[in-house]
Amino acid sequence: MKPPVLQGEMQSEVPPDPAPAGEPLHAKLATSAGPLTGVRVIDLTVNVLGPVATMILGDMGADVIKVETPEGDPNRQNGPSRNPNMAAMHLNMNRNKRSVTLNLKRPEARDALLRMVESADVFIHSMRPAAAKRLGVAYEDIAARNPRIVYGYGCGYMPGGPRENDPAFDDVVQGEAGIADLMLRSVGQARYLPTVIVDKFCGYMLASGVAMALYARERTGLGQMVRVPMLETIVAFNLQEHLYGGAFDPPMGGGVGYVRLLSEHRRPYETSDGHICVLAVNDEQWKRLLPTLGRPELLADPVFATHEGRMKNIDRVYGMVSEQMKTRPTAQWHELLDAIDVPNGPVARFEDMLSDPYLNEIGFFHRYRHPTEGPMVTTAVPTQFSGTPGGIHLPPPQLGEHNDEVLGWFGYSAEDIANITR
């Protein structure tokens, strides 16, 4: 029988006073029943890709045990913090998890990990294949202890290929996958996107892959390995639209690269007092937009009147819109575009989002009191289930916070726990 799985959903507003001594934090938590309730995850991931994946699984109700070295996930040191090992990047990616430290260089600590694996449904790490093999946690090692395990990991490059053990980080893969070149072609300068798009997207893919493997296990009874290579995954992601004419052999229509997205004028439009984002896609929207822009005569111009004409002359088309948008203030454009049902929106700053009326009205931000870090803010779980909603049931853990609780489930004494966790 598995040790107990803690469930519950963290309240969006926790009373300001900390729990009295001896009162467990989960005494304040409401019941949750996410779609992965009852699933246990052993999580050996660090940095971004893996922790994002396991956070998603935890949001969906899985019991995630984050196994860390005695030094902890490096992201515990990344960003501002109120206390050691509790920096912002850790807090933002590790809710709904419990932390156990194990010094896996000790054979007895590795034995403890394998004992935990026996009760688990999922095992996830973010090591290169050679490193996992050296540590004795390759798929064969884990599956030998639990044949039904779903074993997942994110890696830089396709396993089995010549680069499977090469190091990979987000910036490097953004360059290799063509993202920096897209920036060069569209804005004239090779740049990375100012977000870790590769890590986060691959984290989402790893979480979804693990969930699919769990579904397959329900049907077949068999566990399996799930691997998400960063480069190949993000190349496939980028080429969904940018393969474009390269989908034909030989290439057609200018070849690779979706021309609309590469126009130098595809950017938020400058207004007389700020900026606004506008996107008309189909012919009907353009029929409404051109008169509103003050250019009704362009309805008769094939460059503007048809999709084919616009795509072949996208710089001219977007350039015209750019010039017209400068003639009115943002608020007036917003009102006019709403009236003709053309999608538009503001250029929001991250700072503004925390006080955004819409996001706060729908309860997107959860404000709570962390037991050691004080008042905190986190985002809601955006994926909605009508019958088995996910939620936030545990705050981000301190390093090794759950050593005694979790390892005690598996029969370890206080002396044993002290020996294998440092």
C-alpha positions as a Markdown table, in Angstrom:
| # | Residue | x | y | z |
|---|---|---|---|---|
| 1 | Met | 0.0 | 0.0 | 0.0 |
| 2 | Lys | 1.2 | 3.5 | -0.8 |
| 3 | Pro | 1.9 | 5.9 | 2.0 |
| 4 | Pro | -0.8 | 8.5 | 2.2 |
| 5 | Val | -1.2 | 11.2 | -0.5 |
| 6 | Leu | -1.9 | 14.7 | 0.9 |
| 7 | Gln | -4.6 | 16.5 | -1.0 |
| 8 | Gly | -6.3 | 19.9 | -0.7 |
| 9 | Glu | -6.5 | 23.3 | -2.3 |
| 10 | Met | -4.6 | 26.2 | -0.8 |
| 11 | Gln | -7.0 | 29.1 | 0.0 |
| 12 | Ser | -6.4 | 32.2 | -2.0 |
| 13 | Glu | -6.4 | 34.3 | 1.1 |
| 14 | Val | -4.8 | 32.7 | 4.1 |
| 15 | Pro | -5.3 | 34.3 | 7.5 |
| 16 | Pro | -2.4 | 36.6 | 8.4 |
| 17 | Asp | -1.4 | 34.7 | 11.6 |
| 18 | Pro | 0.7 | 31.6 | 11.1 |
| 19 | Ala | -0.6 | 28.2 | 12.1 |
| 20 | Pro | -0.2 | 27.6 | 15.9 |
| 21 | Ala | 2.6 | 25.4 | 16.9 |
| 22 | Gly | 1.8 | 21.7 | 16.2 |
| 23 | Glu | -1.0 | 22.5 | 13.8 |
| 24 | Pro | -0.1 | 21.0 | 10.4 |
| 25 | Leu | -0.3 | 23.4 | 7.4 |
| 26 | His | -2.7 | 21.1 | 5.6 |
| 27 | Ala | -5.2 | 21.5 | 8.4 |
| 28 | Lys | -6.0 | 24.9 | 6.7 |
| 29 | Leu | -6.5 | 23.4 | 3.3 |
| 30 | Ala | -9.7 | 22.4 | 1.5 |
| 31 | Thr | -10.2 | 19.1 | -0.3 |
| 32 | Ser | -9.0 | 18.9 | -3.9 |
| 33 | Ala | -9.7 | 16.2 | -6.5 |
| 34 | Gly | -7.6 | 17.0 | -9.6 |
| 35 | Pro | -7.5 | 14.5 | -12.5 |
| 36 | Leu | -4.2 | 13.1 | -11.3 |
| 37 | Thr | -5.3 | 12.5 | -7.7 |
| 38 | Gly | -3.7 | 9.3 | -6.4 |
| 39 | Val | -0.7 | 9.5 | -8.7 |
| 40 | Arg | 2.7 | 9.7 | -7.0 |
| 41 | Val | 5.6 | 11.4 | -8.7 |
| 42 | Ile | 9.3 | 11.1 | -7.7 |
| 43 | Asp | 10.9 | 14.3 | -9.0 |
| 44 | Leu | 14.6 | 14.6 | -9.5 |
| 45 | Thr | 14.5 | 17.6 | -11.8 |
| 46 | Val | 16.2 | 21.0 | -11.4 |
| 47 | Asn | 16.3 | 24.4 | -13.1 |
| 48 | Val | 13.2 | 25.1 | -15.3 |
| 49 | Leu | 12.1 | 22.4 | -17.8 |
| 50 | Gly | 11.6 | 19.6 | -15.3 |
| 51 | Pro | 10.2 | 21.6 | -12.4 |
| 52 | Val | 7.6 | 23.2 | -14.7 |
| 53 | Ala | 6.5 | 19.7 | -15.8 |
| 54 | Thr | 6.2 | 18.4 | -12.2 |
| 55 | Met | 4.5 | 21.6 | -11.0 |
| 56 | Ile | 1.8 | 21.0 | -13.7 |
| 57 | Leu | 1.4 | 17.4 | -12.5 |
| 58 | Gly | 1.1 | 18.7 | -8.9 |
| 59 | Asp | -1.4 | 21.3 | -9.9 |
| 60 | Met | -3.5 | 18.5 | -11.4 |
| 61 | Gly | -3.5 | 16.6 | -8.1 |
| 62 | Ala | -0.5 | 14.4 | -8.2 |
| 63 | Asp | 1.6 | 13.9 | -5.1 |
| 64 | Val | 5.0 | 15.2 | -6.1 |
| 65 | Ile | 8.0 | 14.4 | -4.0 |
| 66 | Lys | 10.9 | 16.7 | -5.0 |
| 67 | Val | 14.1 | 14.8 | -4.3 |
| 68 | Glu | 17.0 | 17.2 | -4.0 |
| 69 | Thr | 20.7 | 17.1 | -3.2 |
| 70 | Pro | 21.7 | 18.5 | 0.2 |
| 71 | Glu | 22.6 | 21.7 | -1.7 |
| 72 | Gly | 19.2 | 21.9 | -3.4 |
| 73 | Asp | 17.9 | 22.8 | -6.8 |
| 74 | Pro | 20.1 | 25.7 | -8.2 |
| 75 | Asn | 16.9 | 27.8 | -8.7 |
| 76 | Arg | 16.7 | 28.1 | -4.9 |
| 77 | Gln | 19.4 | 30.7 | -5.3 |
| 78 | Asn | 18.0 | 32.5 | -8.4 |
| 79 | Gly | 16.2 | 35.8 | -7.8 |
| 80 | Pro | 15.3 | 37.8 | -4.7 |
| 81 | Ser | 14.6 | 36.0 | -1.5 |
| 82 | Arg | 13.6 | 36.6 | 2.1 |
| 83 | Asn | 15.4 | 33.5 | 3.4 |
| 84 | Pro | 18.2 | 31.2 | 2.2 |
| 85 | Asn | 17.2 | 28.6 | -0.4 |
| 86 | Met | 13.9 | 30.2 | -1.1 |
| 87 | Ala | 14.5 | 32.5 | -4.0 |
| 88 | Ala | 11.8 | 33.7 | -6.4 |
| 89 | Met | 12.5 | 31.2 | -9.2 |
| 90 | His | 12.1 | 28.3 | -6.9 |
| 91 | Leu | 8.9 | 29.7 | -5.4 |
| 92 | Asn | 7.5 | 30.3 | -8.9 |
| 93 | Met | 8.0 | 26.7 | -10.1 |
| 94 | Asn | 7.7 | 24.4 | -7.2 |
| 95 | Arg | 4.3 | 24.7 | -5.6 |
| 96 | Asn | 2.3 | 21.5 | -4.9 |
| 97 | Lys | 5.5 | 19.6 | -4.0 |
| 98 | Arg | 7.2 | 18.2 | -1.0 |
| 99 | Ser | 11.0 | 18.4 | -0.6 |
| 100 | Val | 13.2 | 15.5 | 0.5 |
| 101 | Thr | 17.0 | 15.8 | 0.4 |
| 102 | Leu | 19.0 | 12.7 | -0.4 |
| 103 | Asn | 22.8 | 12.4 | -0.9 |
| 104 | Leu | 22.6 | 9.9 | -3.7 |
| 105 | Lys | 26.4 | 9.5 | -3.6 |
| 106 | Arg | 25.7 | 7.3 | -0.6 |
| 107 | Pro | 24.5 | 3.8 | -1.5 |
| 108 | Glu | 22.1 | 3.8 | 1.4 |
| 109 | Ala | 20.5 | 7.0 | 0.1 |
| 110 | Arg | 20.1 | 5.5 | -3.4 |
| 111 | Asp | 18.5 | 2.5 | -1.7 |
| 112 | Ala | 16.0 | 4.9 | -0.1 |
| 113 | Leu | 15.2 | 6.4 | -3.5 |
| 114 | Leu | 14.6 | 3.0 | -5.0 |
| 115 | Arg | 12.3 | 2.1 | -2.1 |
| 116 | Met | 10.3 | 5.3 | -2.8 |
| 117 | Val | 10.2 | 4.3 | -6.5 |
| 118 | Glu | 8.4 | 1.1 | -5.6 |
| 119 | Ser | 5.4 | 3.1 | -4.4 |
| 120 | Ala | 5.5 | 5.6 | -7.3 |
| 121 | Asp | 3.6 | 5.9 | -10.5 |
| 122 | Val | 6.0 | 8.4 | -12.2 |
| 123 | Phe | 9.8 | 9.0 | -12.0 |
| 124 | Ile | 11.1 | 12.2 | -13.6 |
| 125 | His | 14.6 | 13.6 | -13.9 |
| 126 | Ser | 16.5 | 16.3 | -16.0 |
| 127 | Met | 19.9 | 14.6 | -16.3 |
| 128 | Arg | 21.7 | 13.6 | -19.4 |
| 129 | Pro | 21.4 | 9.9 | -20.2 |
| 130 | Ala | 25.0 | 9.2 | -19.3 |
| 131 | Ala | 24.7 | 10.9 | -15.9 |
| 132 | Ala | 21.5 | 9.0 | -15.1 |
| 133 | Lys | 23.2 | 5.8 | -15.9 |
| 134 | Arg | 26.3 | 6.7 | -13.7 |
| 135 | Leu | 24.0 | 7.5 | -10.8 |
| 136 | Gly | 22.1 | 4.2 | -11.2 |
| 137 | Val | 18.7 | 5.8 | -12.1 |
| 138 | Ala | 18.5 | 5.0 | -15.8 |
| 139 | Tyr | 15.2 | 3.6 | -17.1 |
| 140 | Glu | 16.4 | 0.0 | -16.7 |
| 141 | Asp | 17.4 | 0.6 | -13.1 |
| 142 | Ile | 14.0 | 2.2 | -12.1 |
| 143 | Ala | 11.9 | -0.2 | -14.2 |
| 144 | Ala | 13.6 | -3.1 | -12.5 |
| 145 | Arg | 12.2 | -2.0 | -9.2 |
| 146 | Asn | 8.8 | -0.9 | -10.6 |
| 147 | Pro | 7.9 | -2.3 | -14.0 |
| 148 | Arg | 4.7 | -0.1 | -14.1 |
| 149 | Ile | 6.6 | 3.1 | -13.7 |
| 150 | Val | 6.2 | 6.0 | -16.2 |
| 151 | Tyr | 9.7 | 7.3 | -16.5 |
| 152 | Gly | 10.1 | 10.7 | -18.0 |
| 153 | Tyr | 12.9 | 13.1 | -18.7 |
| 154 | Gly | 13.7 | 16.2 | -20.7 |
| 155 | Cys | 17.1 | 16.3 | -22.5 |
| 156 | Gly | 18.9 | 18.5 | -25.0 |
| 157 | Tyr | 18.9 | 16.3 | -28.0 |
| 158 | Met | 17.3 | 13.1 | -29.4 |
| 159 | Pro | 18.3 | 10.1 | -27.3 |
| 160 | Gly | 20.2 | 7.6 | -29.3 |
| 161 | Gly | 21.7 | 10.3 | -31.6 |
| 162 | Pro | 25.3 | 11.5 | -31.6 |
| 163 | Arg | 24.4 | 14.5 | -29.4 |
| 164 | Glu | 22.4 | 12.8 | -26.7 |
| 165 | Asn | 24.8 | 13.6 | -23.9 |
| 166 | Asp | 25.6 | 17.2 | -25.0 |
| 167 | Pro | 24.7 | 19.9 | -22.6 |
| 168 | Ala | 21.8 | 22.2 | -23.6 |
| 169 | Phe | 20.3 | 25.3 | -22.2 |
| 170 | Asp | 17.5 | 27.5 | -23.4 |
| 171 | Asp | 19.6 | 30.2 | -25.0 |
| 172 | Val | 21.7 | 27.7 | -27.0 |
| 173 | Val | 18.6 | 25.8 | -28.2 |
| 174 | Gln | 16.8 | 29.0 | -29.2 |
| 175 | Gly | 19.7 | 29.7 | -31.5 |
| 176 | Glu | 19.9 | 26.2 | -32.9 |
| 177 | Ala | 16.2 | 26.0 | -33.4 |
| 178 | Gly | 16.0 | 29.2 | -35.5 |
| 179 | Ile | 14.4 | 31.6 | -33.0 |
| 180 | Ala | 17.4 | 34.0 | -33.0 |
| 181 | Asp | 17.3 | 33.9 | -36.8 |
| 182 | Leu | 13.6 | 34.7 | -36.8 |
| 183 | Met | 14.4 | 37.8 | -34.8 |
| 184 | Leu | 17.2 | 38.7 | -37.2 |
| 185 | Arg | 14.9 | 38.4 | -40.2 |
| 186 | Ser | 12.0 | 40.3 | -38.6 |
| 187 | Val | 13.7 | 43.1 | -36.6 |
| 188 | Gly | 17.2 | 43.1 | -38.1 |
| 189 | Gln | 19.1 | 41.8 | -35.0 |
| 190 | Ala | 19.8 | 38.2 | -33.9 |
| 191 | Arg | 18.3 | 38.0 | -30.4 |
| 192 | Tyr | 16.8 | 35.4 | -28.0 |
| 193 | Leu | 13.2 | 35.8 | -27.0 |
| 194 | Pro | 13.2 | 37.4 | -23.5 |
| 195 | Thr | 11.6 | 34.3 | -22.0 |
| 196 | Val | 12.8 | 30.7 | -21.5 |
| 197 | Ile | 10.4 | 29.5 | -24.2 |
| 198 | Val | 12.2 | 26.3 | -24.9 |
| 199 | Asp | 12.4 | 25.1 | -21.3 |
| 200 | Lys | 8.8 | 26.0 | -20.5 |
| 201 | Phe | 7.3 | 24.6 | -23.7 |
| 202 | Cys | 9.2 | 21.4 | -23.3 |
| 203 | Gly | 8.1 | 21.2 | -19.6 |
| 204 | Tyr | 4.5 | 21.4 | -20.8 |
| 205 | Met | 5.2 | 18.7 | -23.4 |
| 206 | Leu | 6.9 | 16.5 | -20.7 |
| 207 | Ala | 3.9 | 16.8 | -18.4 |
| 208 | Ser | 1.4 | 16.0 | -21.2 |
| 209 | Gly | 3.6 | 13.1 | -22.3 |
| 210 | Val | 3.6 | 11.6 | -18.8 |
| 211 | Ala | -0.1 | 12.0 | -18.5 |
| 212 | Met | -0.6 | 10.2 | -21.8 |
| 213 | Ala | 1.7 | 7.4 | -20.7 |
| 214 | Leu | -0.4 | 7.1 | -17.5 |
| 215 | Tyr | -3.5 | 6.8 | -19.6 |
| 216 | Ala | -1.8 | 4.1 | -21.8 |
| 217 | Arg | -0.9 | 2.2 | -18.6 |
| 218 | Glu | -4.5 | 2.2 | -17.5 |
| 219 | Arg | -5.3 | 0.4 | -20.7 |
| 220 | Thr | -2.3 | -1.9 | -21.0 |
| 221 | Gly | -0.9 | -2.2 | -17.5 |
| 222 | Leu | 2.5 | -1.4 | -18.8 |
| 223 | Gly | 4.9 | 1.4 | -17.8 |
| 224 | Gln | 7.2 | 3.1 | -20.3 |
| 225 | Met | 9.8 | 5.8 | -20.9 |
| 226 | Val | 8.8 | 9.3 | -22.1 |
| 227 | Arg | 11.6 | 11.5 | -23.5 |
| 228 | Val | 11.3 | 15.1 | -24.6 |
| 229 | Pro | 14.4 | 16.4 | -26.5 |
| 230 | Met | 14.6 | 20.2 | -26.4 |
| 231 | Leu | 16.0 | 20.9 | -29.9 |
| 232 | Glu | 13.8 | 18.5 | -31.8 |
| 233 | Thr | 10.7 | 19.6 | -29.9 |
| 234 | Ile | 11.2 | 23.3 | -30.4 |
| 235 | Val | 12.1 | 22.9 | -34.1 |
| 236 | Ala | 8.8 | 21.0 | -34.6 |
| 237 | Phe | 7.1 | 23.8 | -32.7 |
| 238 | Asn | 8.6 | 26.5 | -34.8 |
| 239 | Leu | 8.0 | 24.8 | -38.1 |
| 240 | Gln | 4.3 | 24.4 | -37.5 |
| 241 | Glu | 3.9 | 27.7 | -39.3 |
| 242 | His | 7.4 | 28.5 | -40.6 |
| 243 | Leu | 7.8 | 25.4 | -42.7 |
| 244 | Tyr | 5.3 | 27.2 | -44.9 |
| 245 | Gly | 6.2 | 26.6 | -48.6 |
| 246 | Gly | 8.9 | 24.2 | -47.5 |
| 247 | Ala | 6.1 | 21.7 | -46.9 |
| 248 | Phe | 6.2 | 21.1 | -50.6 |
| 249 | Asp | 9.0 | 19.2 | -52.3 |
| 250 | Pro | 10.5 | 21.2 | -54.0 |
| 251 | Pro | 9.5 | 24.3 | -51.9 |
| 252 | Met | 6.9 | 26.7 | -53.2 |
| 253 | Gly | 5.9 | 30.3 | -52.6 |
| 254 | Gly | 9.2 | 31.5 | -51.3 |
| 255 | Gly | 10.1 | 28.4 | -49.3 |
| 256 | Val | 10.5 | 28.3 | -45.5 |
| 257 | Gly | 9.3 | 31.2 | -43.3 |
| 258 | Tyr | 5.7 | 32.5 | -42.8 |
| 259 | Val | 5.9 | 35.9 | -44.5 |
| 260 | Arg | 3.3 | 37.6 | -42.4 |
| 261 | Leu | 5.2 | 37.0 | -39.2 |
| 262 | Leu | 8.5 | 38.2 | -40.6 |
| 263 | Ser | 7.3 | 41.6 | -41.7 |
| 264 | Glu | 9.2 | 44.4 | -40.0 |
| 265 | His | 5.8 | 46.2 | -39.4 |
| 266 | Arg | 4.4 | 43.2 | -37.4 |
| 267 | Arg | 4.6 | 44.8 | -34.0 |
| 268 | Pro | 2.4 | 46.8 | -31.7 |
| 269 | Tyr | 1.3 | 49.9 | -33.6 |
| 270 | Glu | 2.2 | 53.3 | -32.4 |
| 271 | Thr | -0.8 | 55.6 | -31.7 |
| 272 | Ser | -0.8 | 59.3 | -31.0 |
| 273 | Asp | -0.4 | 58.6 | -27.3 |
| 274 | Gly | 1.0 | 55.1 | -26.9 |
| 275 | His | 0.6 | 51.7 | -28.5 |
| 276 | Ile | -2.0 | 49.2 | -29.4 |
| 277 | Cys | -2.0 | 45.6 | -30.8 |
| 278 | Val | -4.3 | 44.9 | -33.7 |
| 279 | Leu | -4.8 | 41.9 | -35.9 |
| 280 | Ala | -7.2 | 41.5 | -38.8 |
| 281 | Val | -6.9 | 38.1 | -40.4 |
| 282 | Asn | -9.7 | 37.4 | -42.9 |
| 283 | Asp | -11.3 | 39.3 | -45.7 |
| 284 | Glu | -14.4 | 40.2 | -43.7 |
| 285 | Gln | -12.3 | 41.8 | -41.0 |
| 286 | Trp | -10.3 | 43.8 | -43.5 |
| 287 | Lys | -13.6 | 45.0 | -45.1 |
| 288 | Arg | -14.5 | 46.5 | -41.8 |
| 289 | Leu | -11.0 | 47.7 | -40.8 |
| 290 | Leu | -10.1 | 49.7 | -44.0 |
| 291 | Pro | -13.0 | 52.2 | -43.7 |
| 292 | Thr | -12.3 | 52.6 | -40.0 |
| 293 | Leu | -8.7 | 53.4 | -40.7 |
| 294 | Gly | -9.9 | 56.1 | -43.1 |
| 295 | Arg | -8.9 | 54.3 | -46.2 |
| 296 | Pro | -12.1 | 53.0 | -47.8 |
| 297 | Glu | -10.7 | 53.3 | -51.3 |
| 298 | Leu | -8.4 | 50.4 | -50.6 |
| 299 | Leu | -11.3 | 48.0 | -50.6 |
| 300 | Ala | -11.0 | 48.1 | -54.4 |
| 301 | Asp | -7.3 | 47.5 | -54.4 |
| 302 | Pro | -6.4 | 43.8 | -54.8 |
| 303 | Val | -3.3 | 44.3 | -52.7 |
| 304 | Phe | -5.6 | 45.0 | -49.7 |
| 305 | Ala | -8.8 | 43.3 | -50.6 |
| 306 | Thr | -7.7 | 39.6 | -50.7 |
| 307 | His | -5.7 | 37.4 | -48.5 |
| 308 | Glu | -3.4 | 36.4 | -51.4 |
| 309 | Gly | -2.7 | 40.1 | -52.1 |
| 310 | Arg | -2.0 | 41.0 | -48.5 |
| 311 | Met | 0.4 | 38.1 | -48.1 |
| 312 | Lys | 2.4 | 39.0 | -51.2 |
| 313 | Asn | 2.6 | 42.6 | -50.1 |
| 314 | Ile | 2.6 | 42.2 | -46.3 |
| 315 | Asp | 5.1 | 45.0 | -45.6 |
| 316 | Arg | 3.1 | 47.5 | -47.6 |
| 317 | Val | -0.1 | 46.4 | -46.0 |
| 318 | Tyr | 1.2 | 46.5 | -42.4 |
| 319 | Gly | 3.1 | 49.7 | -43.2 |
| 320 | Met | -0.2 | 51.5 | -44.2 |
| 321 | Val | -1.9 | 50.3 | -41.0 |
| 322 | Ser | 1.1 | 51.5 | -39.0 |
| 323 | Glu | 0.9 | 55.0 | -40.4 |
| 324 | Gln | -2.9 | 55.3 | -39.9 |
| 325 | Met | -2.7 | 54.1 | -36.3 |
| 326 | Lys | -0.6 | 57.2 | -35.4 |
| 327 | Thr | -3.5 | 59.5 | -36.1 |
| 328 | Arg | -5.7 | 58.7 | -33.0 |
| 329 | Pro | -5.1 | 58.0 | -29.3 |
| 330 | Thr | -5.1 | 54.4 | -28.0 |
| 331 | Ala | -8.4 | 54.6 | -26.2 |
| 332 | Gln | -10.2 | 55.9 | -29.3 |
| 333 | Trp | -8.8 | 53.1 | -31.5 |
| 334 | His | -9.8 | 50.6 | -28.9 |
| 335 | Glu | -13.4 | 51.8 | -29.0 |
| 336 | Leu | -13.5 | 51.9 | -32.8 |
| 337 | Leu | -12.0 | 48.5 | -33.2 |
| 338 | Asp | -14.3 | 46.9 | -30.6 |
| 339 | Ala | -17.3 | 48.4 | -32.5 |
| 340 | Ile | -16.3 | 46.6 | -35.7 |
| 341 | Asp | -15.2 | 43.4 | -33.9 |
| 342 | Val | -11.6 | 43.5 | -34.9 |
| 343 | Pro | -9.3 | 41.9 | -32.3 |
| 344 | Asn | -7.2 | 44.5 | -30.4 |
| 345 | Gly | -5.6 | 45.0 | -27.1 |
| 346 | Pro | -3.2 | 47.0 | -25.0 |
| 347 | Val | 0.6 | 46.6 | -24.7 |
| 348 | Ala | 0.5 | 45.5 | -21.0 |
| 349 | Arg | 3.5 | 45.6 | -18.7 |
| 350 | Phe | 4.1 | 42.7 | -16.3 |
| 351 | Glu | 3.9 | 45.2 | -13.4 |
| 352 | Asp | 0.4 | 46.2 | -14.6 |
| 353 | Met | -0.9 | 42.6 | -14.7 |
| 354 | Leu | -0.8 | 42.3 | -11.0 |
| 355 | Ser | -3.5 | 45.0 | -10.7 |
| 356 | Asp | -5.3 | 44.2 | -14.0 |
| 357 | Pro | -9.0 | 44.5 | -13.3 |
| 358 | Tyr | -9.9 | 41.5 | -15.5 |
| 359 | Leu | -7.3 | 39.1 | -14.1 |
| 360 | Asn | -8.2 | 40.1 | -10.5 |
| 361 | Glu | -11.9 | 39.8 | -11.2 |
| 362 | Ile | -11.5 | 36.2 | -12.3 |
| 363 | Gly | -9.2 | 35.4 | -9.4 |
| 364 | Phe | -6.2 | 34.7 | -11.5 |
| 365 | Phe | -3.7 | 35.7 | -8.7 |
| 366 | His | -3.7 | 33.8 | -5.5 |
| 367 | Arg | -2.4 | 35.8 | -2.5 |
| 368 | Tyr | -1.4 | 33.7 | 0.4 |
| 369 | Arg | 0.8 | 33.6 | 3.5 |
| 370 | His | 3.7 | 31.1 | 3.1 |
| 371 | Pro | 4.6 | 29.5 | 6.5 |
| 372 | Thr | 8.2 | 30.8 | 6.3 |
| 373 | Glu | 8.3 | 33.3 | 3.5 |
| 374 | Gly | 5.3 | 35.5 | 4.5 |
| 375 | Pro | 2.9 | 37.1 | 2.0 |
| 376 | Met | 3.2 | 35.7 | -1.4 |
| 377 | Val | 1.5 | 35.8 | -4.9 |
| 378 | Thr | 1.2 | 33.0 | -7.3 |
| 379 | Thr | -0.9 | 32.5 | -10.5 |
| 380 | Ala | -3.9 | 30.3 | -10.7 |
| 381 | Val | -4.1 | 27.0 | -12.5 |
| 382 | Pro | -5.2 | 28.0 | -16.0 |
| 383 | Thr | -6.4 | 24.6 | -17.3 |
| 384 | Gln | -10.0 | 24.0 | -16.2 |
| 385 | Phe | -11.7 | 20.7 | -15.6 |
| 386 | Ser | -15.4 | 20.7 | -14.9 |
| 387 | Gly | -15.5 | 17.5 | -12.9 |
| 388 | Thr | -11.9 | 17.1 | -11.5 |
| 389 | Pro | -10.5 | 20.6 | -11.1 |
| 390 | Gly | -6.8 | 21.0 | -10.2 |
| 391 | Gly | -5.7 | 23.5 | -7.7 |
| 392 | Ile | -3.0 | 24.8 | -5.4 |
| 393 | His | -2.8 | 22.6 | -2.3 |
| 394 | Leu | 0.8 | 23.0 | -1.1 |
| 395 | Pro | 3.1 | 26.0 | -1.0 |
| 396 | Pro | 6.7 | 25.8 | -2.4 |
| 397 | Pro | 8.7 | 23.7 | 0.1 |
| 398 | Gln | 11.8 | 24.6 | 2.1 |
| 399 | Leu | 14.8 | 22.5 | 1.3 |
| 400 | Gly | 14.3 | 19.1 | 3.0 |
| 401 | Glu | 11.1 | 20.3 | 4.7 |
| 402 | His | 9.5 | 16.8 | 4.3 |
| 403 | Asn | 12.4 | 14.6 | 5.1 |
| 404 | Asp | 11.0 | 13.2 | 8.3 |
| 405 | Glu | 7.4 | 12.9 | 7.0 |
| 406 | Val | 8.1 | 11.2 | 3.7 |
| 407 | Leu | 11.1 | 9.0 | 4.7 |
| 408 | Gly | 9.2 | 8.0 | 7.9 |
| 409 | Trp | 6.5 | 6.5 | 5.6 |
| 410 | Phe | 9.1 | 4.1 | 4.3 |
| 411 | Gly | 10.3 | 3.0 | 7.8 |
| 412 | Tyr | 13.4 | 5.1 | 8.2 |
| 413 | Ser | 14.4 | 6.1 | 11.8 |
| 414 | Ala | 15.5 | 9.6 | 12.7 |
| 415 | Glu | 19.1 | 8.4 | 12.7 |
| 416 | Asp | 18.7 | 6.8 | 9.3 |
| 417 | Ile | 17.1 | 10.0 | 7.9 |
| 418 | Ala | 19.9 | 12.2 | 9.3 |
| 419 | Asn | 22.5 | 9.9 | 7.6 |
| 420 | Ile | 21.1 | 9.8 | 4.1 |
| 421 | Thr | 19.9 | 13.4 | 3.8 |
| 422 | Arg | 23.1 | 15.3 | 4.2 |
